[in-house]
Amino acid sequence: MTKIKINVNNLLKKAMDQVASVGIEHGKINPEVIINTRAKKRFGQCKKVPYGEYDYEIQINAKLLEVEESKIMNTLVHEVLHTCKGCMNHGRLWKNYANIMNNKFNYDISRTSSYEKIGIERPKANYTIECQRCGNKFHRQNRSKIVTQTDKYRCACGGKLKLI
């Protein structure tokens, strides 16, 4: 089976065109998508660039290159929406724009996503913490206070946490 190489820069242009086509004005974005090979917790990032020809740059997780185009587009449109005036967060205006794009182009843009939802294998966590009440699991790559001092933290449900 031959692997088709996806041109993410063309997809970014398509995402920008779609956003503009519904009357949403996006910022001045660098047309070169940065492929982030180190990101573990995020699938995309919109960064304000303090200098140069463009106001924003967009990064995507290298793992996204393994999934279908629609999942990449979902992430790219999400990030393009962050370049709109007043949308560097996931506030009311950003959510309104995301709903417009979801309805018009059948996307599933939301504030967060998951490895399972996108169809990517989750990187192996070095540490797993489990709530003793609800069973919720938290995965951590690095040795942090929640890993070393688990007894000092609680789950959102109020349950005690345990390193497993």
N, C-alpha and C positions, 0 to 999 in steps of 0.2 A: 504494500500500500504506500503510495507516495504522499508525503506530507505537503500540503499546500501552504506556502509562506504567505502570511497575511501582512499587507502593508497598513500598519496602524496609522501612518500619517494620512493616508487616503480616508481611513475611517474617521479620523478626527475632523477632516474637512467635511465629510458627510454629516457628522454630528453637529458641527457648527452651522451648516446649511439648514439642517432640520430645525434647529433652535430658532434661527432667523426666519424660517418659513412660517412660523406660527406667531410672528410679531414680537418675539422676545429678543432684546438687544444684548448680545454677549460682549465681553471685553475683548481686547486685542491680545490674541493668544499666539504663542510661538507655534508654528505649524509642525515642528519636530517633536513628536512624542518621546519622552524619556522612558526607557524600559528599565525598571528597577528590579534588580536581581536579588536584593537583600531584604525587601519588604516581606514581613511574615503576617502582619495583622491587618494590612490594608490592601485593597485591590487597585485603588487609584488615589491620586493626590493632585490638588490644584494649588500651585504656589504663586504668590504675588512676587514678581521680579522687580527689585528696586531700581534697576537701571537697564539700559538697552532699548532696542526697537520695540519690544513687546512688554505688556504689563503682566502677563501670566504665562506659566508653563505647566504642562500637564504630564504627570508620570502615571504609568500603570505597572502593576505587578507582572513580572515576566511569566508567571504561571497562567495569566489570562491568555497568552498566546497559544495555549493548549486547548482552548474551548472554542465553541462556535462563535461566529461573527456577532450574533445578536447579543451575547453576553458581554462581549467587548464593547459593543455600541452602547449598551446599558450603562456601563461604567464611564465611558467617554462622555456621554450626554450628561450624566450626573456631575462630572467634573466641569464641563462647559457651563452648566448652570451656576456653578460657584463663581464664575467670572462676571456674572450679571451684577449690576449695581445693587448693593444691599443683600447679597446672597453668599457671602463668604462663610456663612454658618448654615445650619439646617433649620432656619426660622420659617415664619409664616410665608414670606414671599418665595423663598426657595421651594417650599413644599407645594405652593400654588403652581409654580412653574413645572415642578416634577409631575404633578397631576395632569397638567395640560399635555406634557410630552407622553405620559403613560396613555392617556385617552386617545391622542392623535396617532401615535406610532406603535401602540401596543407594547410599551416597555413596562418594566417592573422596577422603576427607580424608587428607591427608598433611602432613608438615612443610613442604614447599615445593610450589609448582606452577610452571607456565610459561605464557607467553602462548599457545603452541601448544596446550597441553593444555586451556586455557580457551576458546580460539577467538577470541582478541583479537589484532589486529595489533600487533606489537612497535613501540614508539616508535623513531624513527630515532636511533641512537647517534651521538654526535659523534666518538667514537674507537673503533676496533676493534683489538684486540691478538690476534695469532694465535701459537699454539705451533708452532715449527718442526719438532717431533718428531711430535706426535699430531694436529695440526691443530685442536685445541680453540680456540674463539674466545671472547674476553672483550669485552663491550661496556661502554663508559663514556660517561656523559653529560658529566662534568666533567673538566677538565684536572687530573690528580692525579699523584702521584709515579710510579705505574706507567705513566702515559702519557708523562711527561717523562723518566723514567729507566728505560725498559723493560729495558735491559741488566743492571740490578741485580736483576731478578726472574726466577723460574723457574715453569714450569707444575708442577702436582702430579706429572706424569709425569717431571719433571726436565729437560724440554726448554727451550731458549732461547725467549724471547718476542720478537716483532717487531711494531711498530706498522704497521698496513697502512692 
